[in-house]
Amino acid sequence: MPIEKHLSVFVKSRVGSLNELCTALSEAHINIRAMNTVDDVDWAIVGLIVDDIDKARSVLEDLDLRVGESTILTVELENQPGSIADVTRKLTDSNINIVHTFVSAAGQRSLLVLMTTDNKRAAEILAA
């Protein structure tokens, strides 16, 4: 269960904002490993896991975007019913709160991204 850095990027909620962000990262040869968005009326928060966080931060700040950084835990799972429930049960039983999550699946595997109140302890519990 790797503990990784996650970027939160604040963009205007308008046509083309996400394309500009993705294009800038692509042109800088930065791979987006995972992405999610949360939209509000005028703004959106784009969550990113990338292969070069420092370079990505620099590219995004050069676009005058506000960028925050947090620590997340990534968990690879079988893409089947109950896999995510097993993770959430283990963390609940250990009194660890899950504050943010998203998941993506392809074929037989899925990637669960978690932010918890104690990522280090969560990683230890899930690795056992």
C-alpha positions, 0 to 999 in steps of 0.5 A, spaced: 500 500 500 504 505 497 503 512 500 503 517 495 502 525 494 496 527 491 495 534 488 488 538 488 488 543 483 483 549 483 480 551 476 474 555 473 468 551 471 468 552 464 469 549 457 476 547 456 479 548 463 480 541 464 483 540 457 488 546 458 490 542 465 491 535 461 495 538 455 500 542 459 502 536 463 502 532 457 506 537 453 511 537 460 511 529 459 508 528 465 503 522 466 496 522 469 496 516 473 489 518 476 484 523 476 478 526 479 474 532 479 469 535 484 465 541 481 462 547 484 458 553 481 464 557 479 470 552 480 472 545 480 477 541 484 481 537 480 485 531 484 491 528 480 496 523 482 502 524 477 508 520 476 512 527 477 509 531 482 514 536 483 514 538 476 507 537 475 506 542 481 511 547 477 507 546 470 500 548 474 503 554 478 506 556 471 498 556 469 497 561 475 493 555 478 492 554 485 495 547 487 494 544 494 498 537 496 496 532 500 498 525 502 494 519 500 494 511 500 493 507 493 491 500 494 490 495 488 484 490 489 481 485 485 475 488 481 470 484 484 464 485 489 466 486 496 474 488 495 472 495 497 468 493 503 474 489 505 478 495 506 473 499 509 471 494 514 479 493 516 479 501 517 473 501 521 475 496 525 481 500 527 478 506 528 481 510 522 476 515 518 476 515 511 476 522 509 476 522 501 476 516 496 475 514 489 476 508 485 478 506 478 477 499 475 480 496 468 479 488 467 480 484 473 484 490 477 481 496 481 485 502 484 482 505 490 485 511 492 484 513 500 485 519 504 485 517 511 486 520 518 492 516 519 495 513 512 501 510 515 497 506 520 492 504 514 497 502 510 500 497 515 493 495 517 492 493 509 499 490 508 498 485 514 
